[in-house]
Amino acid sequence: MQTQPEAADAKLLTQINSPLRKKKILAHMNMLDKNTLKPLKAWLLGRETELLAEIDSALEAAGEATSADMREVNDLEDQASKRERTTLQDAEVQRDRNELADVRAALVRLNDGTYAICINCGQPIDFERLAVMPAAARCMVCQTQFEARAIPPAGISRS
């Protein structure tokens, strides 16, 4: 006898491998023809270029700021302010690097034919979502679940 989670998993596998799902995915992919994908690909390529420039610029500015800081005499307040600014700049660069990875992954999916298919459940990603976020890798349901797991509730530590 299957436990409740095992039964749910079996049902999900049946749904994932169903002929109706395959038909739905094929219909969805037919909707995303070359004319539809072309502007999405152009946006992804443009965003990739922008992110590379932003990262290079931020890293260059950080290097210049570090060498300027070495020439100045600082008090503890100045040092704390500079550390805070550096931490913020590092976070911005990391955010840009993460987005760049997402954009590049979307370009790979475009080239291998898996673009607009959720990387978690295999269901089509709504065109409306792709129009707003061309690098989206997950459908809204899976993205919501992903974010819920990634962000602990207020007051709870994940350590």
C-alpha angles and dihedrals in degrees: 000000000000122000118236095260091048091051090050090050091050091050091049092051090051090051093047093052095041121126089231090059092049090050091049092051092049091050090049093050090049087056089055098064126162092276091055096043095046097074091042091052091046090052091049092050092047092048090049090055092047093050093049090052092047092050093047091047093049093048091048092049091048091052092050092047091051093053091046090049091055091059095051129081107232137193123214093266092054091048092051091049092050092048090052092049091048092049090052092048091049090051091050092050091048091050089052091048090051092050090047089054090050092049092048091048089052090051090052090050089049091054096045096045099248097104114127092025116111112248090216108043102014093233121135117270111234114256089230089061092048091049089057097036112019092182093058111137098180137051116246094263094052093041091053091050091046092052092046090056093044097052116057117217115264113284095018120110122208095210 
